[in-house]
Amino acid sequence: MSAYGSLLKTPGVGRVIAAQLTARFPFGMLSLAYLLHVEHIFGSYGAAGLVLATTSIGQALAGPLTSRWMGRWGMRPVLILTSIVALVTMGIIAFFVMPLWAYVVIGFVGGLAVPPVQPAVRTIYPKMVTSSQLTPLFSLDASAQELIWVAGPVITTFVATQIGTVQAIVVAMVFLLIGGAWFIASPELGRVRIPRSKRAFGVVMKRPSVVVATVTGLLLIGACSAVEASVTSVFGEGSPNAGIVLAVFAVGSLAGGLALGHRPISQNALWLRMTIVFVGLALAVGNPTFWWLCISLVIAGAGIAPALTVMFGSVSATVKFSDTAEAYGWMGTGQLIGAAGGSAVAGFLIDSNGPSGGLMVGAVMAAAGVVFPLVVRRWLPDLRGRDASPLPDTEPVHLPT
């Protein structure tokens, strides 16, 4: 904890973490709010999963592109434009009753416009701390973001069940408005300029570490999305228990991230941490009751933030600074494709086989998330004894003597 304490004493670090968490907070609420809102209108988790899937696909398509735009036009203009469009789409879904295809279309547009806050802040971090502090900072950030998943589902479930699903979406809009303005106003966004990449769009995906982080992130977040839909279906829209169980899931991740964040990252770290997620989700499948879900999901959660820390550190240490925002954008794309697939498949299996079918989807995706980084572990850097700073865009020229 002393390492995290020294990080928070670094000028601006605590403020930037708080601002970007507030800006991203609505997206810890929105999936569940949309799920409850659309299910309430159409009476089908399959329909709700379809809207969530298209929203995630929209964000997946836009992630690398809007991240790269920040190197061309600057972070603030891109964040302002996307925030405005996102707010408009959220308002349309909340206040207008439409056919399912319209919710799908508006959700897709809203996904395209999700502000690229995460790529922006992860690009800023290496310029705010020393190289030795970077891996702990990634861990602190990955752990702190679990506060979104602790409070977000609880607030959403409470507002949706006690007041209404429209109001749950409106609360998310308020967080986006306040948090987005706070983050955009951060001085660091003016001080750090992302260099325009000299490489073609998508070339960064040739980096093996980016491929591993993207695919494993897809499987991890897909598993989490399947769990979210399944837990919601266990208790129905009239009970706060779904929000409580999902908050416990996130508390496990927060605890795991803080406990393992200081540990050196080896080539085996990713698959080992994904194993924790798989074990917890496998335990959840057979007995989807309140207390058993709390126990099994706190185990599964303990591997989430530590696994994300490995992904962020591995990508940061192996790409050039001008490519970091795009690389994180591709990681986000992988995660959102996973969210789309996990929520959609789980939604239809819940309709046909009940909550255990959705939980099985999560367990299978987590198992794949163990196998893949194990097989390609040599593609990941060994960061024991070295820092995770991005590669410089300029290198010394060695002249013959």
Secondary structure, 3 states (H helix, E strand, C coil): CHHHHHHHHCCCHHHHHHHHHHHHCHHHHHHHHHHHHHHHHHCCHHHHHHHHHHHHHHHHHHHHHHHHHHHHHCHHHHHHHHHHHHHHHHHHHHHCCCCHHHHHHHHHHHHHCCCCHHHHHHHHHHHCCCHHHHHHHHHHHHHHCHHHHHHHHHHHHHHHHHCCHHHHHHHHHHHHHHHHHHHHCCCHHHHCCCCCCCCCCCHHHHCHHHHHHHHHHHHHHHHHHHHHHHHHHHHCCCCCHHHHHHHHHHHHHHHHHHHHCCCCCCCCHHHHHHHHHHHHHHHHHCCCCHHHHHHHHHHHHCCHHHHHHHHHHHHHCCCEHHHHHHHHHHHHHHHHHHHHHHHHHHHHHHHHHCHHHHHHHHHHHHHHHHHHHHHCHHHCCCCCCCCCCCECCCCCCCCCC
